Amino acid sequence: MAQDLSEKEGFADAVNTISRFLANEQISDLHTCPPVDCIVICVSALVFQGERLFRALETRPSLAKSLVLVGGIGHSTKLLYEAIGRHDKYKYLRDDIEGLPEARVMETILKRHFDLKKIQFEGCQILIEDKSTNCGSNAIETRKVLEDANVPSPASVLLIQDPTMSLRSPASFQKTYEDHVNPPRFLCCPFFVPTVLSSPSGLQFANDIPHDWLWSTDRFLELILGEIPRLRDDKQGYGPTGKGFIPHVDIPDQVERSWRLLNTHAEENTSGRTF
């Protein structure tokens, strides 16, 4: 699919339009942003997100009062195991982390490769949520963990999530805390916004990140094309008119046009499959 799309005029721009929208980048630098009550990292196969977070906390332990590592065992957990197995620094952990929940995998990296004393120097408590299996349960189970740790209503929460889900994730948390008179303020820091460009061999990532740390381009396209229907507030979507998993999300017309362009091509080239 990525090969075919690279040959179509405007397709890279369409991909990037959707990607920017979904990444929902509100915080770009943890070294300069205001401190927050809580940081939540929803663990994924993008292992470098955890690395960047832990480095920031080592140098700036006052950044958060609580850190929650989030993720159980779900349909994408095997991708995390595979990413660890490919990583030059962490591949020796491959056998140790097999079968662990995603949060426990990241905890293993944190404990073996980063300075916990520095991170906890100003009182940051590290919490583990290892039961959730999807975006909605990430929010529900994280709230339970925070409440058990006597953090019933943090004023500010910084979310770190796969950038293809970085818009839906805060919406899920907003839904989970909708019963609060003063719900937390949720901010997103995906660490990067995936960007593609056309090349003779197909669509390629333009980000200054080793490509074997990212998804395949075909996997990335599947993710972003699948995300827009979930965000819609219609009978099939996750909004109030549909499944009710998230509040209403405004999807700009330009994003919808870009999605239709890509999805039409996907249908034509995958025997009617839509993503």
PyMOL commands that set and color helices and strands:
alter all, ss='L'
color gray80, all
select helices_A, chain A and resi 2-6+11-23+47-59+61-63+77-86+91-97+102-113+116-119+135-148+168-176+211-213+217-231+253-269
alter helices_A, ss='H'
color red, helices_A
select strands_A, chain A and resi 36-42+64-70+125-129+156-160+185-188+196-199+202-205
alter strands_A, ss='S'
color yellow, strands_A
deselect
rebuild
show_as cartoon
